Amino acid sequence: MTQVQPPLKRTIKKPELRQMVPLADSTIWEMEQRGQFPRRFLLTPRCVVWDLAEVEAWLDLRRATPIARATPPDVHKRRSRPVRTADRSEDRPFSG
């Protein structure tokens, strides 16, 4: 009888991961720490990889569940470059 062998698990390094998931390294690391992204693991002391099947499953899940957009910041609360008022006649002296 032939025995069915399980498919080989494929791993990917950071360059291939960056092509699949266009997020910053710090964002990926933070999401891993929160449990929101597949965790990396060490093959050797200097070789870090991710499981390709886990990353693809994560991408499929993200595609299936829409994420609400972030609310824009309130520009009136910023300290540098404050928003000017609509009436600019008070801001500039008359030159002429």
MOPAC internal coordinates of N, CA, C and O (Angstrom, degrees):
PM7 1SCF
backbone

  N    0.0000 0     0.00 0     0.00 0    0    0    0
  C    1.4475 1     0.00 0     0.00 0    1    0    0
  C    1.5245 1   109.74 1     0.00 0    2    1    0
  O    1.2310 1   121.71 1   -39.10 1    3    2    1
  N    1.2983 1   114.33 1   140.90 1    3    2    1
  C    1.4561 1   118.07 1   175.94 1    5    3    2
  C    1.5166 1   109.51 1   -85.38 1    6    5    3
  O    1.2310 1   122.53 1   -41.36 1    7    6    5
  N    1.2794 1   112.75 1   138.64 1    7    6    5
  C    1.4525 1   118.82 1  -178.97 1    9    7    6
  C    1.5238 1   108.45 1  -102.57 1   10    9    7
  O    1.2310 1   120.54 1   -50.01 1   11   10    9
  N    1.3307 1   116.57 1   129.99 1   11   10    9
  C    1.4593 1   121.42 1  -179.81 1   13   11   10
  C    1.5226 1   108.48 1   -79.40 1   14   13   11
  O    1.2310 1   121.08 1   -57.44 1   15   14   13
  N    1.3070 1   115.54 1   122.56 1   15   14   13
  C    1.4486 1   119.49 1   179.30 1   17   15   14
  C    1.5244 1   109.78 1   -91.67 1   18   17   15
  O    1.2310 1   120.58 1   -37.53 1   19   18   17
  N    1.3221 1   116.49 1   142.47 1   19   18   17
  C    1.4699 1   118.25 1   178.76 1   21   19   18
  C    1.5217 1   109.63 1   -66.38 1   22   21   19
  O    1.2310 1   120.66 1   -29.49 1   23   22   21
  N    1.3249 1   116.34 1   150.51 1   23   22   21
  C    1.4722 1   118.23 1   179.97 1   25   23   22
  C    1.5239 1   110.23 1   -63.93 1   26   25   23
  O    1.2310 1   121.47 1   -31.66 1   27   26   25
  N    1.3096 1   114.79 1   148.34 1   27   26   25
  C    1.4556 1   119.63 1   179.00 1   29   27   26
  C    1.5202 1   110.07 1   -69.60 1   30   29   27
  O    1.2310 1   121.06 1   -42.36 1   31   30   29
  N    1.3159 1   115.59 1   137.64 1   31   30   29
  C    1.4536 1   119.32 1   176.55 1   33   31   30
  C    1.5129 1   108.16 1   -81.07 1   34   33   31
  O    1.2310 1   120.91 1   -50.68 1   35   34   33
  N    1.2937 1   115.86 1   129.32 1   35   34   33
  C    1.4580 1   120.93 1  -179.43 1   37   35   34
  C    1.5204 1   108.64 1  -102.65 1   38   37   35
  O    1.2310 1   121.10 1   -41.93 1   39   38   37
  N    1.2933 1   115.50 1   138.07 1   39   38   37
  C    1.4550 1   120.87 1   177.18 1   41   39   38
  C    1.5202 1   109.04 1  -113.76 1   42   41   39
  O    1.2310 1   121.33 1   -22.81 1   43   42   41
  N    1.3223 1   115.06 1   157.19 1   43   42   41
  C    1.4543 1   120.50 1   178.84 1   45   43   42
  C    1.5256 1   109.28 1  -129.74 1   46   45   43
  O    1.2310 1   121.67 1   -30.27 1   47   46   45
  N    1.3260 1   114.41 1   149.73 1   47   46   45
  C    1.4588 1   120.93 1   176.02 1   49   47   46
  C    1.5287 1   109.04 1   -93.32 1   50   49   47
  O    1.2310 1   121.51 1    -3.50 1   51   50   49
  N    1.3193 1   114.71 1   176.50 1   51   50   49
  C    1.4605 1   120.35 1  -175.11 1   53   51   50
  C    1.5323 1   114.20 1   -58.33 1   54   53   51
  O    1.2310 1   117.98 1   137.92 1   55   54   53
  N    1.3451 1   121.46 1   -42.08 1   55   54   53
  C    1.4751 1   118.48 1  -179.92 1   57   55   54
  C    1.5358 1   113.16 1   -58.72 1   58   57   55
  O    1.2310 1   120.41 1   139.54 1   59   58   57
  N    1.3312 1   116.83 1   -40.46 1   59   58   57
  C    1.4672 1   119.34 1   179.03 1   61   59   58
  C    1.5290 1   110.68 1   -71.82 1   62   61   59
  O    1.2310 1   120.51 1   142.93 1   63   62   61
  N    1.3319 1   116.64 1   -37.07 1   63   62   61
  C    1.4665 1   120.08 1   176.87 1   65   63   62
  C    1.5258 1   110.17 1   -61.86 1   66   65   63
  O    1.2310 1   119.98 1   138.27 1   67   66   65
  N    1.3299 1   117.64 1   -41.73 1   67   66   65
  C    1.4633 1   121.51 1  -179.34 1   69   67   66
  C    1.5233 1   111.52 1   -64.68 1   70   69   67
  O    1.2310 1   119.90 1   150.85 1   71   70   69
  N    1.3540 1   117.80 1   -29.15 1   71   70   69
  C    1.4636 1   120.25 1   175.74 1   73   71   70
  C    1.5289 1   110.68 1   -71.90 1   74   73   71
  O    1.2310 1   120.33 1   146.19 1   75   74   73
  N    1.3210 1   116.98 1   -33.81 1   75   74   73
  C    1.4614 1   121.00 1  -178.38 1   77   75   74
  C    1.5209 1   112.46 1   -82.18 1   78   77   75
  O    1.2310 1   120.44 1   141.60 1   79   78   77
  N    1.3278 1   116.77 1   -38.40 1   79   78   77
  C    1.4643 1   122.56 1  -175.19 1   81   79   78
  C    1.5285 1   107.85 1  -124.22 1   82   81   79
  O    1.2310 1   119.81 1   -77.93 1   83   82   81
  N    1.3227 1   117.96 1   102.07 1   83   82   81
  C    1.4682 1   120.07 1  -176.09 1   85   83   82
  C    1.5279 1   113.13 1   -81.52 1   86   85   83
  O    1.2310 1   120.68 1  -118.85 1   87   86   85
  N    1.3209 1   116.30 1    61.15 1   87   86   85
  C    1.4575 1   121.83 1   176.91 1   89   87   86
  C    1.5240 1   108.90 1  -116.48 1   90   89   87
  O    1.2310 1   120.75 1   -23.12 1   91   90   89
  N    1.3054 1   116.16 1   156.88 1   91   90   89
  C    1.4631 1   120.71 1   177.96 1   93   91   90
  C    1.5223 1   109.73 1   -68.04 1   94   93   91
  O    1.2310 1   120.97 1   -25.87 1   95   94   93
  N    1.3257 1   115.76 1   154.13 1   95   94   93
  C    1.4670 1   120.77 1   178.66 1   97   95   94
  C    1.5255 1   111.27 1   -57.44 1   98   97   95
  O    1.2310 1   120.44 1   139.07 1   99   98   97
  N    1.3272 1   116.77 1   -40.93 1   99   98   97
  C    1.4633 1   120.13 1  -179.10 1  101   99   98
  C    1.5287 1   111.29 1   -66.33 1  102  101   99
  O    1.2310 1   120.01 1   143.97 1  103  102  101
  N    1.3246 1   117.59 1   -36.03 1  103  102  101
  C    1.4695 1   121.08 1   178.08 1  105  103  102
  C    1.5189 1   110.33 1   -66.91 1  106  105  103
  O    1.2310 1   120.17 1   135.97 1  107  106  105
  N    1.3112 1   117.29 1   -44.03 1  107  106  105
  C    1.4687 1   120.88 1   178.43 1  109  107  106
  C    1.5227 1   109.62 1   -62.03 1  110  109  107
  O    1.2310 1   120.21 1   135.55 1  111  110  109
  N    1.3276 1   117.20 1   -44.45 1  111  110  109
  C    1.4622 1   121.02 1  -179.61 1  113  111  110
  C    1.5285 1   111.04 1   -61.50 1  114  113  111
  O    1.2310 1   120.10 1   134.61 1  115  114  113
  N    1.3452 1   117.42 1   -45.39 1  115  114  113
  C    1.4611 1   120.82 1   179.37 1  117  115  114
  C    1.5226 1   111.19 1   -63.20 1  118  117  115
  O    1.2310 1   120.11 1   139.33 1  119  118  117
  N    1.3307 1   117.40 1   -40.67 1  119  118  117
  C    1.4644 1   120.56 1   179.18 1  121  119  118
  C    1.5226 1   110.69 1   -66.30 1  122  121  119
  O    1.2310 1   119.90 1   143.87 1  123  122  121
  N    1.3296 1   117.79 1   -36.13 1  123  122  121
  C    1.4641 1   120.89 1   175.97 1  125  123  122
  C    1.5249 1   110.41 1   -62.46 1  126  125  123
  O    1.2310 1   120.65 1   137.03 1  127  126  125
  N    1.3286 1   116.35 1   -42.97 1  127  126  125
  C    1.4651 1   120.46 1  -178.73 1  129  127  126
  C    1.5260 1   111.79 1   -65.00 1  130  129  127
  O    1.2310 1   120.46 1   147.51 1  131  130  129
  N    1.3338 1   116.73 1   -32.49 1  131  130  129
  C    1.4697 1   120.91 1   178.69 1  133  131  130
  C    1.5277 1   112.26 1   -85.08 1  134  133  131
  O    1.2310 1   119.69 1   175.14 1  135  134  133
  N    1.3294 1   118.20 1    -4.86 1  135  134  133
  C    1.4584 1   121.47 1  -178.67 1  137  135  134
  C    1.5123 1   113.24 1    80.16 1  138  137  135
  O    1.2310 1   119.77 1  -158.87 1  139  138  137
  N    1.3361 1   118.04 1    21.13 1  139  138  137
  C    1.4598 1   122.38 1  -178.16 1  141  139  138
  C    1.5263 1   112.94 1  -102.37 1  142  141  139
  O    1.2310 1   120.23 1  -176.72 1  143  142  141
  N    1.3212 1   117.17 1     3.28 1  143  142  141
  C    1.4647 1   121.75 1  -179.32 1  145  143  142
  C    1.5208 1   107.42 1  -147.19 1  146  145  143
  O    1.2310 1   119.64 1   -32.45 1  147  146  145
  N    1.3407 1   118.30 1   147.55 1  147  146  145
  C    1.4731 1   119.86 1   178.76 1  149  147  146
  C    1.5316 1   111.37 1   -56.07 1  150  149  147
  O    1.2310 1   120.81 1   -41.86 1  151  150  149
  N    1.3075 1   116.05 1   138.14 1  151  150  149
  C    1.4620 1   120.95 1  -177.32 1  153  151  150
  C    1.5177 1   111.74 1   -80.07 1  154  153  151
  O    1.2310 1   121.39 1   -37.56 1  155  154  153
  N    1.3053 1   114.95 1   142.44 1  155  154  153
  C    1.4605 1   121.51 1   174.31 1  157  155  154
  C    1.5189 1   109.00 1   -77.56 1  158  157  155
  O    1.2310 1   120.81 1   -18.76 1  159  158  157
  N    1.3085 1   116.06 1   161.24 1  159  158  157
  C    1.4647 1   119.79 1   174.17 1  161  159  158
  C    1.5155 1   108.64 1  -145.95 1  162  161  159
  O    1.2310 1   121.26 1   -18.93 1  163  162  161
  N    1.3148 1   115.20 1   161.07 1  163  162  161
  C    1.4669 1   121.75 1  -176.07 1  165  163  162
  C    1.5258 1   110.83 1   -93.08 1  166  165  163
  O    1.2310 1   120.75 1   -50.76 1  167  166  165
  N    1.3167 1   116.18 1   129.24 1  167  166  165
  C    1.4625 1   120.59 1   169.86 1  169  167  166
  C    1.5249 1   109.30 1   -86.35 1  170  169  167
  O    1.2310 1   121.65 1   139.76 1  171  170  169
  N    1.3084 1   114.44 1   -40.24 1  171  170  169
  C    1.4680 1   122.47 1   175.04 1  173  171  170
  C    1.5268 1   105.54 1  -136.64 1  174  173  171
  O    1.2310 1   119.87 1    -6.47 1  175  174  173
  N    1.3219 1   117.86 1   173.53 1  175  174  173
  C    1.4647 1   117.99 1   179.05 1  177  175  174
  C    1.5304 1   114.68 1   -58.75 1  178  177  175
  O    1.2310 1   119.90 1   160.23 1  179  178  177
  N    1.3339 1   117.80 1   -19.77 1  179  178  177
  C    1.4679 1   120.00 1  -177.99 1  181  179  178
  C    1.5208 1   113.89 1  -120.56 1  182  181  179
  O    1.2310 1   119.58 1  -170.42 1  183  182  181
  N    1.3175 1   118.41 1     9.58 1  183  182  181
  C    1.4694 1   121.42 1  -177.17 1  185  183  182
  C    1.5276 1   109.64 1  -123.62 1  186  185  183
  O    1.2310 1   121.12 1   -69.69 1  187  186  185
  N    1.3403 1   115.47 1   110.31 1  187  186  185
  C    1.4605 1   122.32 1  -179.68 1  189  187  186
  C    1.5231 1   108.61 1  -103.26 1  190  189  187
  O    1.2310 1   120.54 1   -45.31 1  191  190  189
  N    1.3530 1   116.58 1   134.69 1  191  190  189
  C    1.4651 1   120.94 1  -179.29 1  193  191  190
  C    1.5265 1   110.12 1  -139.24 1  194  193  191
  O    1.2310 1   121.25 1   -15.14 1  195  194  193
  N    1.3328 1   115.21 1   164.86 1  195  194  193
  C    1.4510 1   123.43 1   173.68 1  197  195  194
  C    1.5244 1   107.77 1  -122.14 1  198  197  195
  O    1.2310 1   120.58 1   -28.18 1  199  198  197
  N    1.3209 1   116.49 1   151.82 1  199  198  197
  C    1.4559 1   121.78 1   175.87 1  201  199  198
  C    1.5311 1   107.98 1   -77.33 1  202  201  199
  O    1.2310 1   120.24 1   -58.73 1  203  202  201
  N    1.3200 1   117.14 1   121.27 1  203  202  201
  C    1.4580 1   122.15 1  -176.93 1  205  203  202
  C    1.5215 1   111.58 1   -59.71 1  206  205  203
  O    1.2310 1   119.74 1   138.31 1  207  206  205
  N    1.3214 1   118.09 1   -41.69 1  207  206  205
  C    1.4748 1   121.04 1  -178.91 1  209  207  206
  C    1.5297 1   110.86 1   -62.81 1  210  209  207
  O    1.2310 1   120.04 1   141.60 1  211  210  209
  N    1.3376 1   117.54 1   -38.40 1  211  210  209
  C    1.4671 1   120.61 1   179.15 1  213  211  210
  C    1.5305 1   110.90 1   -67.76 1  214  213  211
  O    1.2310 1   120.20 1   139.76 1  215  214  213
  N    1.3263 1   117.22 1   -40.24 1  215  214  213
  C    1.4646 1   120.74 1   179.46 1  217  215  214
  C    1.5266 1   109.90 1   -66.76 1  218  217  215
  O    1.2310 1   120.04 1   137.02 1  219  218  217
  N    1.3239 1   117.52 1   -42.98 1  219  218  217
  C    1.4711 1   120.37 1   178.40 1  221  219  218
  C    1.5174 1   111.09 1   -64.39 1  222  221  219
  O    1.2310 1   119.68 1   140.61 1  223  222  221
  N    1.3317 1   118.21 1   -39.39 1  223  222  221
  C    1.4722 1   121.33 1   177.03 1  225  223  222
  C    1.5290 1   110.12 1   -63.99 1  226  225  223
  O    1.2310 1   120.32 1   140.72 1  227  226  225
  N    1.3341 1   117.00 1   -39.28 1  227  226  225
  C    1.4620 1   120.93 1   178.19 1  229  227  226
  C    1.5269 1   110.34 1   -63.43 1  230  229  227
  O    1.2310 1   120.20 1   137.33 1  231  230  229
  N    1.3430 1   117.23 1   -42.67 1  231  230  229
  C    1.4593 1   120.95 1   178.41 1  233  231  230
  C    1.5269 1   111.47 1   -63.60 1  234  233  231
  O    1.2310 1   120.41 1   138.35 1  235  234  233
  N    1.3353 1   116.82 1   -41.65 1  235  234  233
  C    1.4678 1   120.47 1   177.70 1  237  235  234
  C    1.5218 1   111.11 1   -62.39 1  238  237  235
  O    1.2310 1   120.38 1   139.18 1  239  238  237
  N    1.3204 1   116.88 1   -40.82 1  239  238  237
  C    1.4711 1   121.31 1   178.88 1  241  239  238
  C    1.5211 1   110.31 1   -65.33 1  242  241  239
  O    1.2310 1   119.93 1   137.35 1  243  242  241
  N    1.3340 1   117.74 1   -42.65 1  243  242  241
  C    1.4612 1   120.78 1   179.08 1  245  243  242
  C    1.5246 1   110.90 1   -64.42 1  246  245  243
  O    1.2310 1   120.46 1   143.78 1  247  246  245
  N    1.3116 1   116.73 1   -36.22 1  247  246  245
  C    1.4630 1   120.63 1   179.53 1  249  247  246
  C    1.5312 1   110.44 1   -69.54 1  250  249  247
  O    1.2310 1   120.34 1   145.25 1  251  250  249
  N    1.3364 1   116.96 1   -34.75 1  251  250  249
  C    1.4717 1   121.26 1  -176.04 1  253  251  250
  C    1.5222 1   112.52 1   -78.33 1  254  253  251
  O    1.2310 1   119.68 1   150.39 1  255  254  253
  N    1.3225 1   118.22 1   -29.61 1  255  254  253
  C    1.4673 1   121.31 1  -178.11 1  257  255  254
  C    1.5174 1   109.24 1  -112.37 1  258  257  255
  O    1.2310 1   120.12 1   -72.15 1  259  258  257
  N    1.3413 1   117.38 1   107.85 1  259  258  257
  C    1.4636 1   119.67 1  -178.47 1  261  259  258
  C    1.5299 1   111.15 1   -65.79 1  262  261  259
  O    1.2310 1   121.34 1   -31.46 1  263  262  261
  N    1.3081 1   115.03 1   148.54 1  263  262  261
  C    1.4598 1   122.00 1  -179.74 1  265  263  262
  C    1.5222 1   107.79 1  -112.16 1  266  265  263
  O    1.2310 1   120.87 1   -46.18 1  267  266  265
  N    1.3294 1   115.94 1   133.82 1  267  266  265
  C    1.4623 1   120.35 1   179.47 1  269  267  266
  C    1.5275 1   109.43 1   -68.89 1  270  269  267
  O    1.2310 1   121.11 1   -37.86 1  271  270  269
  N    1.3153 1   115.48 1   142.14 1  271  270  269
  C    1.4661 1   120.43 1   177.85 1  273  271  270
  C    1.5215 1   109.82 1   -69.16 1  274  273  271
  O    1.2310 1   120.93 1   -29.88 1  275  274  273
  N    1.2999 1   115.82 1   150.12 1  275  274  273
  C    1.4560 1   121.36 1   177.56 1  277  275  274
  C    1.5272 1   109.20 1   -71.50 1  278  277  275
  O    1.2310 1   120.75 1   -32.81 1  279  278  277
  N    1.3259 1   116.17 1   147.19 1  279  278  277
  C    1.4597 1   120.13 1   177.99 1  281  279  278
  C    1.5291 1   108.28 1   -73.88 1  282  281  279
  O    1.2310 1   120.28 1   -38.81 1  283  282  281
  N    1.3114 1   117.06 1   141.19 1  283  282  281
  C    1.4709 1   118.77 1   179.30 1  285  283  282
  C    1.5209 1   110.58 1   -67.78 1  286  285  283
  O    1.2310 1   119.94 1   -27.57 1  287  286  285
  N    1.3248 1   117.73 1   152.43 1  287  286  285
  C    1.4566 1   119.69 1  -179.59 1  289  287  286
  C    1.5282 1   111.57 1   -70.37 1  290  289  287
  O    1.2310 1   120.60 1   -27.12 1  291  290  289
  N    1.3137 1   116.46 1   152.88 1  291  290  289
  C    1.4574 1   122.00 1   177.09 1  293  291  290
  C    1.5276 1   107.60 1   -81.34 1  294  293  291
  O    1.2310 1   120.23 1   -73.77 1  295  294  293
  N    1.3168 1   117.17 1   106.23 1  295  294  293
  C    1.4625 1   120.99 1  -175.07 1  297  295  294
  C    1.5224 1   111.83 1   -70.72 1  298  297  295
  O    1.2310 1   119.80 1   164.48 1  299  298  297
  N    1.3014 1   117.99 1   -15.52 1  299  298  297
  C    1.4571 1   120.75 1   179.61 1  301  299  298
  C    1.5281 1   111.64 1   -75.63 1  302  301  299
  O    1.2310 1   119.65 1   165.99 1  303  302  301
  N    1.3255 1   118.27 1   -14.01 1  303  302  301
  C    1.4590 1   122.20 1  -179.19 1  305  303  302
  C    1.5258 1   113.14 1   -94.69 1  306  305  303
  O    1.2310 1   119.76 1   173.50 1  307  306  305
  N    1.3069 1   118.07 1    -6.50 1  307  306  305
  C    1.4526 1   118.84 1  -176.61 1  309  307  306
  C    1.5301 1   111.11 1   -74.59 1  310  309  307
  O    1.2310 1   121.24 1   -30.91 1  311  310  309
  N    1.3202 1   115.23 1   149.09 1  311  310  309
  C    1.4609 1   121.14 1  -176.28 1  313  311  310
  C    1.5266 1   112.05 1   -91.00 1  314  313  311
  O    1.2310 1   120.45 1   142.84 1  315  314  313
  N    1.3076 1   116.74 1   -37.16 1  315  314  313
  C    1.4631 1   118.77 1   177.47 1  317  315  314
  C    1.5218 1   108.26 1   -94.82 1  318  317  315
  O    1.2310 1   121.06 1   -34.10 1  319  318  317
  N    1.3144 1   115.58 1   145.90 1  319  318  317
  C    1.4651 1   122.26 1  -177.25 1  321  319  318
  C    1.5215 1   111.95 1    51.39 1  322  321  319
  O    1.2310 1   119.63 1  -118.81 1  323  322  321
  N    1.3276 1   118.32 1    61.19 1  323  322  321
  C    1.4685 1   119.38 1  -179.43 1  325  323  322
  C    1.5293 1   111.60 1   -63.60 1  326  325  323
  O    1.2310 1   120.97 1   -24.28 1  327  326  325
  N    1.2943 1   115.76 1   155.72 1  327  326  325
  C    1.4650 1   121.72 1  -179.62 1  329  327  326
  C    1.5179 1   108.32 1   -73.92 1  330  329  327
  O    1.2310 1   120.95 1   -48.95 1  331  330  329
  N    1.3175 1   115.79 1   131.05 1  331  330  329
  C    1.4633 1   120.12 1   179.43 1  333  331  330
  C    1.5078 1   110.48 1   -80.16 1  334  333  331
  O    1.2310 1   121.53 1   -23.35 1  335  334  333
  N    1.3074 1   114.68 1   156.65 1  335  334  333
  C    1.4627 1   120.08 1   177.70 1  337  335  334
  C    1.5180 1   109.31 1   -74.50 1  338  337  335
  O    1.2310 1   120.58 1   -14.41 1  339  338  337
  N    1.3039 1   116.50 1   165.59 1  339  338  337
  C    1.4635 1   121.19 1  -178.92 1  341  339  338
  C    1.5183 1   111.18 1   -68.16 1  342  341  339
  O    1.2310 1   119.92 1   146.20 1  343  342  341
  N    1.3415 1   117.76 1   -33.80 1  343  342  341
  C    1.4564 1   121.88 1   179.93 1  345  343  342
  C    1.5168 1   108.44 1   -89.44 1  346  345  343
  O    1.2310 1   120.13 1   -76.92 1  347  346  345
  N    1.3153 1   117.35 1   103.08 1  347  346  345
  C    1.4627 1   121.54 1  -175.91 1  349  347  346
  C    1.5415 1   111.88 1   -92.12 1  350  349  347
  O    1.2310 1   120.20 1   179.24 1  351  350  349
  N    1.3258 1   117.22 1    -0.76 1  351  350  349
  C    1.4649 1   118.96 1  -178.42 1  353  351  350
  C    1.5191 1   111.08 1   -65.59 1  354  353  351
  O    1.2310 1   119.77 1   152.75 1  355  354  353
  N    1.3271 1   118.05 1   -27.25 1  355  354  353
  C    1.4614 1   121.29 1  -179.36 1  357  355  354
  C    1.5360 1   110.67 1   -79.42 1  358  357  355
  O    1.2310 1   120.28 1   154.48 1  359  358  357
  N    1.3483 1   117.08 1   -25.52 1  359  358  357
  C    1.4527 1   120.62 1  -175.95 1  361  359  358
  C    1.5253 1   112.42 1   -74.22 1  362  361  359
  O    1.2310 1   119.69 1   145.39 1  363  362  361
  N    1.3480 1   118.21 1   -34.61 1  363  362  361
  C    1.4545 1   121.07 1  -173.85 1  365  363  362
  C    1.5303 1   109.73 1  -116.78 1  366  365  363
  O    1.2310 1   121.32 1   -45.55 1  367  366  365
  N    1.3059 1   115.07 1   134.45 1  367  366  365
  C    1.4800 1   116.38 1   174.56 1  369  367  366
  C    1.5247 1   109.81 1   -72.74 1  370  369  367
  O    1.2310 1   121.72 1   -23.36 1  371  370  369
  N    1.3164 1   114.30 1   156.64 1  371  370  369
  C    1.4628 1   119.95 1  -179.94 1  373  371  370
  C    1.5072 1   109.41 1   -69.89 1  374  373  371
  O    1.2310 1   120.97 1   -52.99 1  375  374  373
  N    1.3204 1   115.76 1   127.01 1  375  374  373
  C    1.4673 1   119.43 1   176.66 1  377  375  374
  C    1.5092 1   108.30 1  -115.11 1  378  377  375
  O    1.2310 1   119.69 1   -53.78 1  379  378  377
  N    1.2505 1   118.20 1   126.22 1  379  378  377
  C    1.4430 1   117.50 1   177.87 1  381  379  378
  C    1.4219 1   114.68 1   161.59 1  382  381  379
  O    1.2310 1   120.10 1   180.00 1  383  382  381

